[in-house]
Amino acid sequence: MTIVRLALGRKGGLQQSPSVTTSMSSAERFYSDFEAYLVGILGFAHMAEASNSNGSSAYRADDTMQISCKQSGAEWYWRAAPTESSLTANVSTNQLFLQRFASPTPAQHEVIPLGAINGLMFNFGQSLGTNYFERNKPAIVVKFGADPKGWPDVWNFGRIVRNSMSHRGEITFLSSGASPVSWKGLTYSPSDIGRRILHTDIWPGDLFDLIIEMDSFVS
């Protein structure tokens, strides 16, 4: 039986891996960001398995990693074996077997209990969100102007998420009169300054969703 070897997010998810058949092409602008994030988590997972069980084996062909969303009824599942076998053989990858499946939506009070690895996971998420934003921001400025007030709503929300990642993961507004930003039912305004959002409001699967939606406005 193929299994979900690591679950990042919702409790009580699938124990047996779903059939992940959809792949993400390396032609996508966010491909390298997603790959780096997933491989970073995979490396830690192998370390934890080796430390706790005196050994860790490669992911079997259909074993998966679960990455939950909080703001939508969905979970991402990654079939890691193709990426793992390619990179460890020093061969570049050209697809990620990553697929989004419907799932129950977590309760709004629920957080991911990461404990001692919260800082590590924050750094992975910070790299994912910040690298994508900064690399593609120039195209948004050319298309919509330098003033964020003219940007698509999802990019304005992404801007606040990116700024929080550069300020200890806490919501940051430069002006007390700044307009609120919204996405998928979440709204942040200057009254939320200091609120921590990653792994509380925004889970790793939400970062995937946010980046993909932002990307639709780049080209």
C-alpha positions, 0 to 999 in steps of 0.5 A: 500500500502506498502511503502519505509519508509526511502530512503538513497541515490538516489532521486526519487527512488521507493515510493512503496516497491518492493517485497523483497523475497531474504534473507541473511543468518546469516551464511555469514561472513558479516551478523552481520555487515550488521544487526548492520548497518541497525538496527542502521539506523532503530533506528534513523529513528524511533526516527525521526518519533517519534519526528516529528509526536509524534509517530512511529509505527513498520514497516509493513510486506512489508515496506522497507528501500532503500539503494542506490549505486552510482557506479552501477545501483542498490539499496538495499531494506531491509524488516525490519519487521522480524528483528525488531520483532525478536530483540525486542522480544529478539530473535536472527535473522538468516536472513535479507530480503535484496535484490538488484534491478536494478535502474538508476545510480546517477550522479557522482556529486551527494552526499547524503545530510545528513546535521546534521546527516552526522557524525552519518551516518559516524560512522555507515558506519565506523563500518560496513567497519572497523569491516568487514575488520579487522576481515577478514584481517588475512585470506587474509594475510594467503592466499595472504601474508602480502604485500598488493601488492599481495592482490586482487584488491578489497581488496587493494581498501577496505584497502584504504577505511578502512584507510580513515574511520580511518582518518576522512573519508579522503583518506590516503596514507602513501607513495607518491609513493604508487600505485593507487587502483581501483574499479568499475571505482573509482581510488584513488592515493596519489594525492587524499589524503584528499578527503572525500569519504563516502556519496560522492563517496561511498554510503551505497549500495556501501559498501554492494557491496564492502564487498560482493565482498571482501568476495569472496576472504576470503574462 
